[in-house]
Amino acid sequence: MAESYTGDAYCVKCKEKRDFTGEVHETNGRRMAKGICPVCGTKLNRILGKA
């Protein structure tokens, strides 16, 4: 079961911070939340703290 994340990230296309819900992935010891912008549909990424 993947961990979920609810928070905000900067949308490059909208040029604003957007609230989103996404999944947490881990690569090279870093956690990253990945989701989709609810307004324009662009992929959003937010780097979280180390695990």
Phi, psi and omega in degrees: 000125182280146178283140179255157181228134174234121182182205182238156177210159180276125176268121183290326181286316180279337184061039177213160173281134181234142173280136179212164174238130182209186180258151179262127177243152180236128178222128179054038178079002178252142178259140181221132175267130180238132180204194182233137178295128182289343183268307187250347177087007178285149178289136178246142176230140174223124179277127180259178179293167178294150182288000000 
